[in-house]
Amino acid sequence: MTQTDADRASAVLKEHRESIDRLDAILVYTLGERFKHTQAVGALKASHDLPPSDPAREEKQIARLEDLAKRADLDPEFAKKFLNFIIQEVIQHHKKHQSEGD
């Protein structure tokens, strides 16, 4: 019994989707772990009266991520937007830590 082209395409599509699902899980757990560390940084900054953002570090991180994106064959603009989104979320968390400490 031979597979039709549609059957083969369906099997390949299923494999790709399973990989995508695994990668989505990795992304979510990785972001969760990242935010655990940034929450700790926020608490540390608040307890030492440090500013919630560090523009020099953020600039370095964005440049680093753009370089990584290029090497990973990912659109560097997308990577930059993604990191900026995460950074803004982290800064909001840090500001919250500081306001709770007042």
All heavy atoms as an XYZ file, in Angstrom:
819
protein
N       0.848     -1.173      0.000
C       0.000      0.000      0.000
C       0.897      1.241      0.000
O       1.810      1.349      0.804
C      -0.886     -0.034      1.249
C      -1.812      1.143      1.333
S      -2.617      1.145      2.944
C      -4.266      0.838      2.432
N       0.643      2.162     -0.903
C       1.467      3.364     -1.007
C       0.711      4.563     -0.468
O      -0.513      4.644     -0.552
C       1.871      3.624     -2.473
O       0.688      3.840     -3.226
C       2.662      2.466     -3.041
N       1.496      5.479      0.076
C       0.900      6.715      0.584
C       0.660      7.659     -0.579
O       1.477      7.752     -1.486
C       1.833      7.401      1.573
C       1.786      6.881      2.957
C       2.612      7.785      3.878
O       3.664      8.243      3.494
N       2.106      8.013      5.067
N      -0.399      8.382     -0.490
C      -0.634      9.430     -1.475
C       0.175     10.646     -1.082
O       0.669     10.751      0.045
C      -2.130      9.813     -1.533
O      -2.477     10.413     -0.280
C      -3.011      8.606     -1.818
N       0.349     11.567     -2.005
C       1.050     12.817     -1.695
C       0.375     13.545     -0.543
O       1.043     14.109      0.318
C       1.100     13.726     -2.924
C       2.120     13.253     -3.949
O       2.997     12.442     -3.590
O       2.043     13.699     -5.104
N      -0.940     13.527     -0.509
C      -1.685     14.203      0.561
C      -1.407     13.544      1.913
O      -1.254     14.232      2.925
C      -3.171     14.203      0.269
N      -1.318     12.214      1.924
C      -1.020     11.502      3.170
C       0.381     11.841      3.664
O       0.595     12.066      4.857
C      -1.135      9.985      2.978
C      -2.561      9.505      2.791
O      -3.494     10.228      3.212
O      -2.739      8.416      2.209
N       1.357     11.876      2.741
C       2.731     12.221      3.105
C       2.793     13.660      3.616
O       3.442     13.942      4.620
C       3.670     12.019      1.920
C       4.035     10.558      1.685
C       5.159     10.417      0.672
N       4.764     10.828     -0.668
C       4.146     10.065     -1.567
N       3.857      8.811     -1.256
N       3.835     10.518     -2.754
N       2.100     14.562      2.928
C       2.080     15.970      3.350
C       1.454     16.095      4.736
O       1.933     16.852      5.581
C       1.334     16.822      2.335
N       0.397     15.342      4.963
C      -0.277     15.376      6.263
C       0.653     14.882      7.372
O       0.701     15.458      8.461
C      -1.543     14.520      6.208
O      -2.203     14.539      7.442
N       1.421     13.841      7.098
C       2.352     13.303      8.086
C       3.467     14.307      8.381
O       3.839     14.509      9.539
C       2.936     11.982      7.595
N       3.991     14.950      7.344
C       5.048     15.941      7.530
C       4.503     17.143      8.295
O       5.153     17.675      9.196
C       5.657     16.366      6.173
C       6.578     17.559      6.333
C       6.397     15.193      5.537
N       3.294     17.568      7.953
C       2.647     18.681      8.646
C       2.486     18.357     10.131
O       2.784     19.188     10.999
C       1.292     18.982      8.011
C       0.476     20.102      8.618
C       1.209     21.442      8.498
C      -0.892     20.185      7.934
N       2.072     17.139     10.435
C       1.908     16.714     11.827
C       3.243     16.780     12.565
O       3.300     17.267     13.704
C       1.340     15.297     11.873
C       1.083     14.782     13.273
C       0.465     13.382     13.228
C       0.117     12.927     14.616
N       0.976     11.917     15.154
N       4.325     16.331     11.938
C       5.649     16.385     12.566
C       6.073     17.827     12.839
O       6.594     18.129     13.919
C       6.684     15.706     11.671
C       6.540     14.197     11.608
C       7.491     13.575     10.596
O       8.444     14.250     10.138
O       7.275     12.397     10.250
N       5.861     18.707     11.868
C       6.203     20.121     12.065
C       5.400     20.721     13.219
O       5.949     21.441     14.060
C       5.953     20.942     10.795
C       6.987     20.747      9.739
N       8.325     21.009      9.924
C       6.867     20.317      8.455
C       8.988     20.757      8.818
N       8.134     20.323      7.905
N       4.122     20.420     13.260
C       3.277     20.971     14.325
C       3.684     20.441     15.693
O       3.655     21.179     16.680
C       1.801     20.681     14.027
C       1.277     21.547     12.904
C      -0.160     21.271     12.598
N      -0.665     22.245     11.628
C      -1.775     22.078     10.935
N      -2.507     20.983     11.112
N      -2.173     23.005     10.089
N       4.064     19.180     15.767
C       4.535     18.629     17.043
C       5.813     19.335     17.491
O       5.979     19.643     18.677
C       4.755     17.117     16.919
C       3.454     16.335     16.827
C       3.647     14.863     16.482
O       4.789     14.447     16.161
O       2.650     14.123     16.518
N       6.701     19.607     16.543
C       7.932     20.343     16.872
C       7.608     21.754     17.337
O       8.186     22.249     18.308
C       8.865     20.403     15.660
O       9.395     19.132     15.380
N       6.691     22.408     16.648
C       6.274     23.766     17.024
C       5.693     23.759     18.432
O       6.007     24.624     19.250
C       5.279     24.342     15.991
C       6.009     24.647     14.685
C       4.579     25.585     16.533
C       5.088     24.919     13.507
N       4.859     22.771     18.737
C       4.267     22.678     20.078
C       5.342     22.500     21.150
O       5.281     23.130     22.213
C       3.264     21.524     20.141
C       2.011     21.770     19.307
O       1.825     22.916     18.832
O       1.241     20.807     19.118
N       6.343     21.662     20.883
C       7.440     21.477     21.844
C       8.220     22.780     22.022
O       8.562     23.172     23.148
C       8.383     20.364     21.390
C       7.855     18.957     21.625
C       8.919     17.905     21.390
N       9.452     17.920     20.036
C       8.916     17.293     18.991
N       7.812     16.576     19.150
N       9.485     17.347     17.808
N       8.493     23.466     20.918
C       9.235     24.725     20.990
C       8.438     25.803     21.719
O       9.011     26.597     22.478
C       9.632     25.189     19.591
C      10.687     24.302     18.920
C      10.770     24.598     17.426
C      12.034     24.470     19.593
N       7.130     25.843     21.508
C       6.291     26.797     22.243
C       6.384     26.542     23.742
O       6.484     27.476     24.545
C       4.831     26.714     21.790
C       4.584     27.354     20.434
O       5.462     28.101     19.948
O       3.505     27.094     19.866
N       6.373     25.273     24.131
C       6.497     24.937     25.554
C       7.859     25.388     26.086
O       7.943     25.950     27.184
C       6.307     23.432     25.760
N       8.909     25.165     25.310
C      10.246     25.602     25.721
C      10.275     27.111     25.899
O      10.823     27.624     26.884
C      11.308     25.137     24.700
C      11.481     23.617     24.770
C      12.642     25.845     24.922
C      12.267     23.022     23.611
N       9.667     27.848     24.960
C       9.635     29.308     25.066
C       8.913     29.764     26.332
O       9.401     30.643     27.045
C       8.942     29.920     23.839
C       9.736     29.932     22.545
C       8.835     30.338     21.373
C      10.920     30.872     22.652
N       7.781     29.162     26.610
C       7.003     29.565     27.790
C       7.780     29.281     29.072
O       7.880     30.143     29.952
C       5.619     28.868     27.797
C       4.921     29.040     29.142
C       4.751     29.425     26.676
N       8.346     28.089     29.182
C       9.111     27.756     30.389
C      10.372     28.610     30.503
O      10.753     29.021     31.602
C       9.452     26.265     30.437
C       8.290     25.429     30.914
C       7.449     24.785     30.020
C       8.029     25.303     32.277
C       6.372     24.033     30.463
C       6.952     24.551     32.732
C       6.133     23.923     31.819
O       5.059     23.185     32.259
N      11.010     28.900     29.361
C      12.199     29.754     29.368
C      11.842     31.166     29.815
O      12.549     31.773     30.631
C      12.866     29.770     27.974
O      13.245     28.432     27.630
C      14.087     30.662     27.942
N      10.740     31.700     29.309
C      10.301     33.035     29.742
C       9.953     33.028     31.228
O      10.260     33.974     31.949
C       9.113     33.519     28.909
C       9.451     33.998     27.505
C       8.170     34.228     26.699
C      10.289     35.265     27.547
N       9.321     31.964     31.681
C       9.002     31.857     33.107
C      10.258     31.894     33.952
O      10.324     32.602     34.965
N      11.278     31.165     33.546
C      12.550     31.148     34.279
C      13.222     32.521     34.214
O      13.750     33.011     35.212
C      13.473     30.079     33.677
C      14.758     29.883     34.431
C      14.568     29.283     35.814
O      13.512     28.685     36.105
O      15.503     29.431     36.633
N      13.156     33.153     33.046
C      13.757     34.484     32.892
C      13.087     35.480     33.837
O      13.742     36.280     34.494
C      13.625     34.947     31.438
C      14.368     36.241     31.154
C      14.075     36.729     29.737
N      15.009     37.738     29.299
C      15.018     38.992     29.726
N      14.145     39.394     30.636
N      15.907     39.849     29.268
N      11.759     35.432     33.894
C      11.041     36.379     34.752
C      11.270     36.104     36.240
O      11.224     37.030     37.049
C       9.555     36.440     34.404
C       9.284     37.379     33.258
C       9.160     36.905     31.964
C       9.187     38.743     33.469
C       8.939     37.774     30.906
C       8.971     39.626     32.422
C       8.848     39.136     31.133
N      11.556     34.860     36.615
C      11.920     34.599     38.017
C      13.180     35.384     38.373
O      13.266     35.984     39.437
C      12.161     33.108     38.241
C      10.909     32.278     38.289
C      11.258     30.805     38.436
C      10.038     29.944     38.190
N      10.393     28.515     38.126
N      14.138     35.376     37.455
C      15.393     36.095     37.707
C      15.188     37.604     37.664
O      15.750     38.332     38.495
C      16.475     35.672     36.702
C      16.981     34.290     36.953
N      17.867     33.989     37.964
C      16.696     33.127     36.334
C      18.117     32.694     37.945
N      17.411     32.145     36.969
N      14.379     38.088     36.724
C      14.170     39.537     36.665
C      13.357     40.023     37.864
O      13.546     41.154     38.316
C      13.510     39.985     35.336
O      12.232     39.362     35.189
C      14.395     39.652     34.143
N      12.481     39.181     38.407
C      11.754     39.552     39.622
C      12.736     39.689     40.784
O      12.640     40.616     41.593
C      10.682     38.510     39.960
C       9.504     38.497     39.011
C       8.600     39.701     39.175
O       8.616     40.390     40.185
N       7.800     39.976     38.167
N      13.697     38.775     40.853
C      14.707     38.849     41.906
C      15.559     40.110     41.746
O      15.886     40.776     42.729
C      15.589     37.600     41.877
N      15.884     40.441     40.501
C      16.640     41.670     40.232
C      15.816     42.879     40.666
O      16.336     43.813     41.294
C      17.034     41.772     38.741
C      17.528     43.165     38.383
C      18.092     40.735     38.399
N      14.534     42.871     40.363
C      13.655     43.977     40.753
C      13.602     44.157     42.256
O      13.657     45.281     42.767
N      13.496     43.048     42.976
C      13.470     43.123     44.442
C      14.800     43.655     44.970
O      14.822     44.485     45.887
C      13.170     41.743     45.029
N      15.895     43.201     44.386
C      17.213     43.669     44.797
C      17.382     45.160     44.526
O      17.851     45.916     45.386
C      18.297     42.870     44.065
C      19.736     43.128     44.456
C      19.975     42.735     45.911
C      20.665     42.364     43.533
N      16.956     45.590     43.343
C      17.034     47.016     43.005
C      16.193     47.843     43.969
O      16.632     48.903     44.440
C      16.575     47.262     41.563
C      17.571     46.848     40.512
C      17.018     47.157     39.123
C      18.029     46.929     38.036
N      17.485     47.338     36.714
N      14.993     47.378     44.259
C      14.111     48.118     45.162
C      14.713     48.216     46.560
O      14.670     49.280     47.189
C      12.734     47.456     45.221
N      15.302     47.137     47.037
C      15.852     47.145     48.392
C      17.112     48.002     48.504
O      17.489     48.397     49.593
C      16.133     45.723     48.870
O      17.204     45.156     48.147
N      17.740     48.285     47.372
C      18.950     49.118     47.376
C      18.721     50.464     46.697
O      19.679     51.159     46.361
C      20.111     48.370     46.714
C      20.562     47.188     47.510
N      21.309     47.307     48.655
C      20.332     45.863     47.342
C      21.542     46.104     49.144
N      20.949     45.214     48.378
N      17.439     50.783     46.492
C      17.051     52.069     45.903
C      17.760     52.343     44.572
O      18.231     53.450     44.322
C      17.302     53.210     46.895
C      16.465     54.443     46.563
O      15.373     54.267     45.973
O      16.917     55.561     46.872
N      17.832     51.309     43.732
C      18.415     51.451     42.402
C      17.301     51.701     41.391
O      16.163     51.259     41.599
C      19.186     50.182     42.030
C      20.400     49.865     42.904
C      20.910     48.455     42.616
C      21.489     50.896     42.689
N      17.576     52.387     40.292
C      16.536     52.672     39.302
C      16.003     51.388     38.659
O      16.751     50.414     38.515
C      17.231     53.562     38.274
C      18.685     53.346     38.465
C      18.874     52.920     39.899
N      14.728     51.378     38.282
C      14.131     50.173     37.709
C      14.674     49.812     36.328
O      14.595     48.666     35.917
C      12.642     50.486     37.648
C      12.549     51.957     37.719
C      13.754     52.446     38.464
N      15.222     50.791     35.615
C      15.763     50.474     34.298
C      17.247     50.804     34.254
O      17.744     51.618     35.026
C      15.011     51.223     33.202
O      15.264     52.602     33.280
N      17.923     50.134     33.340
C      19.355     50.334     33.130
C      19.561     50.480     31.627
O      19.840     49.493     30.929
C      20.135     49.134     33.682
C      21.639     49.290     33.579
O      22.112     50.185     32.844
O      22.346     48.493     34.227
N      19.386     51.702     31.098
C      19.446     51.909     29.646
C      20.730     51.406     28.990
O      20.679     50.866     27.879
C      19.307     53.423     29.492
C      18.579     53.856     30.725
C      19.063     52.931     31.810
N      21.867     51.526     29.656
C      23.126     51.054     29.059
C      23.093     49.533     28.881
O      23.467     49.008     27.827
C      24.312     51.472     29.916
N      22.626     48.823     29.904
C      22.528     47.364     29.788
C      21.498     46.975     28.737
O      21.719     46.050     27.949
C      22.165     46.734     31.131
C      21.896     45.232     30.989
C      21.968     44.492     32.278
N      21.396     43.160     32.185
C      21.943     42.116     31.567
N      23.106     42.233     30.955
N      21.349     40.940     31.539
N      20.373     47.665     28.727
C      19.330     47.348     27.756
C      19.860     47.507     26.333
O      19.598     46.665     25.466
C      18.113     48.242     27.983
C      17.411     47.953     29.294
C      16.540     49.094     29.792
O      16.174     49.978     28.985
O      16.236     49.115     30.998
N      20.617     48.562     26.095
C      21.191     48.802     24.767
C      22.142     47.668     24.380
O      22.102     47.167     23.254
C      21.928     50.139     24.773
C      22.367     50.597     23.403
C      22.988     51.987     23.453
O      22.423     52.882     24.102
O      24.059     52.140     22.841
N      22.980     47.248     25.327
C      23.909     46.142     25.064
C      23.150     44.852     24.768
O      23.521     44.090     23.875
C      24.836     45.916     26.255
C      25.924     46.940     26.399
C      26.787     46.622     27.618
C      27.771     47.728     27.893
N      28.528     47.494     29.138
N      22.103     44.603     25.547
C      21.324     43.382     25.358
C      20.620     43.369     23.998
O      20.555     42.330     23.348
C      20.305     43.211     26.483
C      20.906     42.770     27.796
C      21.580     41.420     27.676
O      22.785     41.341     27.459
N      20.815     40.365     27.808
N      20.105     44.509     23.592
C      19.440     44.588     22.293
C      20.444     44.318     21.176
O      20.168     43.543     20.253
C      18.727     45.946     22.111
C      17.499     45.986     23.042
C      18.327     46.174     20.659
C      16.856     47.343     23.172
N      21.629     44.919     21.254
C      22.664     44.683     20.243
C      23.068     43.209     20.232
O      23.236     42.601     19.164
C      23.873     45.565     20.514
N      23.198     42.626     21.420
C      23.561     41.208     21.524
C      22.491     40.322     20.895
O      22.794     39.383     20.150
C      23.750     40.850     23.006
C      24.121     39.415     23.264
C      24.342     39.190     24.780
N      24.227     37.801     25.077
C      23.114     37.163     25.408
N      21.990     37.817     25.528
N      23.118     35.875     25.663
N      21.237     40.620     21.182
C      20.151     39.819     20.639
C      20.052     39.966     19.123
O      19.788     39.000     18.422
C      18.818     40.187     21.297
C      17.675     39.229     20.953
C      17.902     37.888     21.638
C      16.352     39.807     21.366
N      20.274     41.169     18.622
C      20.260     41.370     17.166
C      21.339     40.521     16.506
O      21.103     39.897     15.471
C      20.454     42.841     16.823
C      19.224     43.684     17.060
C      19.444     45.145     16.732
O      20.420     45.743     17.235
O      18.635     45.690     15.960
N      22.519     40.465     17.123
C      23.600     39.642     16.587
C      23.221     38.160     16.630
O      23.411     37.434     15.655
C      24.890     39.896     17.371
C      26.047     39.089     16.830
O      26.357     39.236     15.621
O      26.650     38.310     17.602
N      22.679     37.725     17.757
C      22.233     36.332     17.864
C      21.169     36.016     16.816
O      21.188     34.948     16.206
C      21.675     36.056     19.264
C      22.675     35.960     20.400
C      21.942     35.927     21.738
C      23.551     34.731     20.247
N      20.244     36.942     16.617
C      19.172     36.739     15.645
C      19.744     36.557     14.244
O      19.322     35.663     13.500
C      18.195     37.913     15.676
N      20.702     37.399     13.888
C      21.325     37.271     12.560
C      21.962     35.899     12.401
O      21.812     35.255     11.356
C      22.369     38.370     12.354
C      21.768     39.739     12.156
C      22.860     40.803     12.076
C      22.238     42.191     12.084
N      23.257     43.242     12.204
N      22.677     35.449     13.444
C      23.341     34.141     13.368
C      22.327     33.000     13.335
O      22.610     31.933     12.797
C      24.317     33.974     14.524
C      25.544     34.864     14.340
C      26.636     34.535     15.318
N      26.475     35.353     16.511
C      26.840     34.969     17.725
N      27.377     33.799     17.915
N      26.676     35.776     18.752
N      21.150     33.220     13.919
C      20.104     32.189     13.947
C      19.174     32.282     12.734
O      18.192     31.550     12.653
C      19.288     32.316     15.226
N      19.486     33.186     11.821
C      18.656     33.408     10.633
C      17.234     33.831     11.012
O      16.249     33.374     10.444
C      18.637     32.163      9.742
C      18.221     32.482      8.316
O      18.405     33.637      7.870
O      17.678     31.581      7.639
N      17.163     34.702     12.029
C      15.905     35.283     12.490
C      15.959     36.775     12.198
O      17.009     37.396     12.353
C      15.745     35.053     13.998
C      14.503     35.625     14.678
C      13.244     34.914     14.192
C      14.633     35.495     16.187
N      14.861     37.332     11.795
C      14.805     38.761     11.487
C      15.237     39.570     12.706
O      14.578     39.527     13.752
C      13.378     39.126     11.075
C      13.178     40.607     10.788
O      14.162     41.374     10.795
O      12.017     41.000     10.550
N      16.354     40.314     12.610
C      16.844     41.076     13.754
C      15.848     42.129     14.254
O      15.799     42.406     15.445
C      18.123     41.750     13.252
C      18.483     41.070     11.993
C      17.255     40.410     11.473
N      15.054     42.695     13.360
C      14.041     43.677     13.786
C      12.992     43.017     14.661
O      12.552     43.587     15.653
C      13.368     44.346     12.585
C      13.931     45.669     12.163
C      14.241     46.641     13.293
O      13.318     47.089     14.009
O      15.421     46.969     13.463
N      12.580     41.814     14.288
C      11.622     41.072     15.109
C      12.240     40.783     16.477
O      11.594     40.982     17.508
C      11.206     39.763     14.438
C      10.425     38.862     15.353
C       9.092     39.123     15.631
C      11.039     37.780     15.971
C       8.378     38.314     16.505
C      10.331     36.971     16.844
C       9.002     37.237     17.108
N      13.491     40.326     16.485
C      14.169     40.023     17.746
C      14.258     41.265     18.621
O      14.040     41.198     19.831
C      15.571     39.457     17.468
N      14.552     42.391     18.010
C      14.661     43.653     18.753
C      13.304     44.029     19.362
O      13.216     44.391     20.535
C      15.154     44.752     17.823
C      15.396     46.073     18.497
C      15.956     47.074     17.497
C      16.149     48.430     18.125
N      16.748     49.386     17.181
N      12.239     43.919     18.579
C      10.895     44.228     19.086
C      10.520     43.289     20.227
O       9.938     43.710     21.227
C       9.860     44.112     17.967
C       9.927     45.221     16.952
C       8.932     44.985     15.829
C       9.109     45.985     14.707
N       8.235     45.678     13.565
N      10.854     42.021     20.074
C      10.555     41.023     21.093
C      11.276     41.350     22.396
O      10.671     41.366     23.469
C      10.950     39.635     20.570
C      10.657     38.512     21.523
C       9.351     38.127     21.784
C      11.685     37.828     22.149
C       9.069     37.091     22.660
C      11.418     36.783     23.023
C      10.108     36.416     23.277
N      12.575     41.646     22.311
C      13.331     41.973     23.515
C      12.841     43.278     24.132
O      12.724     43.378     25.353
C      14.833     42.051     23.235
C      15.692     42.256     24.486
C      15.508     41.119     25.492
C      17.159     42.402     24.123
N      12.533     44.265     23.310
C      12.003     45.523     23.846
C      10.702     45.290     24.607
O      10.479     45.888     25.663
C      11.799     46.552     22.736
C      13.064     47.308     22.417
O      13.841     47.634     23.296
N      13.264     47.597     21.143
N       9.854     44.429     24.087
C       8.605     44.090     24.767
C       8.900     43.470     26.138
O       8.318     43.860     27.156
C       7.779     43.122     23.913
C       6.557     42.605     24.610
C       5.432     43.399     24.746
C       6.535     41.330     25.150
C       4.304     42.931     25.404
C       5.418     40.852     25.808
C       4.298     41.652     25.935
N       9.835     42.523     26.176
C      10.193     41.873     27.433
C      10.799     42.881     28.403
O      10.447     42.912     29.587
C      11.162     40.697     27.179
C      10.414     39.573     26.459
C      11.777     40.197     28.483
C      11.300     38.443     25.996
N      11.696     43.737     27.905
C      12.337     44.734     28.760
C      11.296     45.660     29.381
O      11.354     45.963     30.580
C      13.390     45.539     27.966
C      14.613     44.660     27.690
C      13.804     46.803     28.723
C      15.607     45.272     26.703
N      10.335     46.105     28.600
C       9.301     46.996     29.137
C       8.489     46.297     30.215
O       8.130     46.905     31.228
C       8.402     47.519     28.012
C       9.101     48.481     27.079
C       9.819     49.602     27.820
O       9.255     50.279     28.666
N      11.100     49.778     27.514
N       8.203     45.031     30.022
C       7.467     44.257     31.037
C       8.295     44.139     32.312
O       7.783     44.315     33.414
C       7.127     42.869     30.479
C       6.210     42.063     31.359
C       4.803     42.620     31.461
O       4.361     43.387     30.590
O       4.123     42.281     32.458
N       9.581     43.873     32.169
C      10.475     43.760     33.323
C      10.542     45.085     34.074
O      10.470     45.118     35.305
C      11.886     43.296     32.871
C      12.894     43.451     33.994
C      11.844     41.849     32.388
N      10.673     46.189     33.339
C      10.739     47.506     33.979
C       9.465     47.768     34.771
O       9.523     48.288     35.895
C      11.000     48.616     32.936
C      12.445     48.495     32.409
C      10.765     49.999     33.536
C      12.730     49.370     31.192
N       8.309     47.399     34.226
C       7.051     47.575     34.958
C       7.070     46.769     36.257
O       6.615     47.248     37.292
C       5.852     47.168     34.088
C       5.582     48.115     32.936
C       5.414     49.545     33.404
O       4.687     49.844     34.340
N       6.118     50.458     32.745
N       7.603     45.542     36.188
C       7.706     44.723     37.405
C       8.633     45.385     38.412
O       8.348     45.401     39.609
C       8.213     43.324     37.069
C       7.236     42.485     36.322
N       7.505     41.189     35.956
C       5.987     42.736     35.863
C       6.473     40.689     35.312
N       5.534     41.611     35.241
N       9.749     45.925     37.919
C      10.696     46.582     38.829
C      10.070     47.822     39.470
O      10.258     48.064     40.664
C      11.979     46.968     38.081
C      12.809     45.791     37.676
N      14.029     45.922     37.089
C      12.596     44.455     37.772
C      14.538     44.724     36.835
N      13.677     43.824     37.243
N       9.318     48.581     38.690
C       8.635     49.760     39.239
C       7.630     49.335     40.301
O       7.480     49.995     41.333
C       7.946     50.551     38.132
C       8.913     51.326     37.260
C       8.177     52.076     36.167
C       9.148     52.871     35.302
N       8.458     53.536     34.181
N       6.955     48.213     40.062
C       5.989     47.704     41.037
C       6.700     47.335     42.341
O       6.211     47.657     43.424
C       5.257     46.490     40.461
C       4.208     45.919     41.373
C       3.508     44.732     40.727
C       2.526     44.134     41.709
N       2.001     42.866     41.227
N       7.848     46.676     42.220
C       8.631     46.349     43.419
C       8.979     47.598     44.194
O       8.894     47.633     45.423
C       9.927     45.617     43.047
C       9.789     44.141     42.900
N       9.581     43.307     43.956
C       9.841     43.341     41.798
C       9.498     42.060     43.533
N       9.653     42.070     42.231
N       9.383     48.637     43.467
C       9.783     49.887     44.146
C       8.587     50.550     44.820
O       8.707     51.045     45.932
C      10.447     50.848     43.166
C      11.854     50.411     42.826
C      12.623     51.447     42.040
O      12.039     52.235     41.307
N      13.928     51.433     42.195
N       7.439     50.553     44.164
C       6.275     51.202     44.774
C       5.770     50.419     45.976
O       5.252     50.992     46.927
C       5.167     51.393     43.737
O       4.609     50.153     43.356
N       5.933     49.103     45.949
C       5.524     48.279     47.097
C       6.461     48.479     48.272
O       6.071     48.289     49.412
C       5.482     46.805     46.694
C       4.357     46.476     45.754
C       4.428     45.056     45.200
O       5.453     44.360     45.423
O       3.468     44.646     44.544
N       7.699     48.893     47.985
C       8.658     49.121     49.046
C       8.469     50.450     49.739
O       9.000     50.695     50.804
N       7.692     51.365     49.142
C       7.461     52.697     49.726
C       6.521     52.646     50.900
O       5.714     51.845     51.088
C       6.870     53.651     48.669
C       7.901     54.016     47.594
O       9.109     53.838     47.850
O       7.473     54.465     46.516
